[in-house]
Structures are given as structure tokens and as C-alpha cells.
């Protein structure tokens, strides 16, 4: 908000300020409104909507958007998008074993004809990322965990990043992992009903942003038989939902 107020003040009288945004990618707080930032940001009647999606496939865009259904959205800049490319249906895997992740990542790299450096594994926290780097390397898949301040896109290993560190980036192949039952991300919310609802909506947007980093293929690995409101909303109309015994044939 402070930076936007400064930009408005720097504009010459009668000049223009162009802002591009996706309200669903607000992952650092709830209740944000452009009008509350500055009284001159009156967008109604002065907006253009980018309706073509040239980055993600049609299947990915629909699946990720369907997961977000029910979370808060900024009415000022919400819009439906049309993807221009098609690809595999993203999958939710109720398993999360490291061997299955390694096998799928290697196969996806071959299918998409990309090197391992084009693959990303996104996780909730630094601690989980560091552990997963070791696990993947031990299973023969070169991987490097990169904290937010140390992201190096030119490396040739699989990139392990936190959800927040991956914001603004894109990768041909993405695996969302590390959603362990004992982790903080899936932990029950102990606040009052209103606060819990806000935090749940915020976490859903964080997971939405993480899944949206995928350009061609996406797989979300979740614990089997674990009930969490964050693991609901994977509509089988748009997601391929796999159990442990189905992974090998999928």
C-alpha cells in the first residue's frame, strides 16, 4: 500500500498509472482492497481484463481454479480466463511416498522433453524442503532446496522451493509435496470461527498459487486417509484422483 501511494503521488497531473494484478494471488493477508489503498484507485469503468492464458494448459487452469472455489476473491479484478493450450489432466495422489514422486518427476521430464532443472517440487516450509532435498537425492534424483533469497533458475537440478518462494515463478512440471499430517500447514485452526475462516481462505490461496506455478503438468501428493479442509475441493471433474494402488498405472 505505501509503495502504491507513492506511485500515485509521483504520477504527473493527468498522467496514467497502469496496474496489473491477480487478486487470487494475495497470499500475505486477507481483506485487501485496492480502493482502500488510495482514493484515486477507482477502477470501475477503467479496467481491461486479460482473458487469454498463454502460460498454463486448459486442464491446469480449470483444475486449479476449481480448487479455489469458495475462497475470497477480489471482485474488482476477478475474471474467467481461456487457456490456448491443452495437456494432461493434473492429478491428486493420496500417497506422497518419495519413490512415487521420483518416478513421476522423471517420467514427466521425459514426456515434456525438458531437463531436470525445469522441474520444481513445492513444499510448505524450509524445514520440509531441506529434508525433501536429501530424500530425493538419496533416491537418485539430483535436487536442490532453495530458500527465498537464494533461488537460482539456471541450476540443472530439480528445484525444491517453498510455496511462498515460488510465487511469481513458473515451471513446466510441478509437484506439490510435503503436506504431512504432522506439519503446520495442515494443522487444525484453533482460533475463533471468523479468524479460522480467514486463515483457511488464506491457506487455500497459498496452495492455489503453488499449484498455479505449473505450465504443463501438475501432481499434488497428499497423505492418505487424512481429513483437512485444505484437502477438499479437488473436483474429480477436473482432477485425476489416484490412490496408492493406482499410481503405477496412471
Helices and strands as residue ranges (DSSP letters): H 2-10, G 23-25, H 34-37, E 52-57, H 58-68, E 82-85, E 91-94, H 98-112, G 116-118, E 119-123, H 126-138, E 143-145, G 148-150, E 158-162, E 171-179, H 193-211, E 214-222, G 229-231, E 240-242, G 244-249
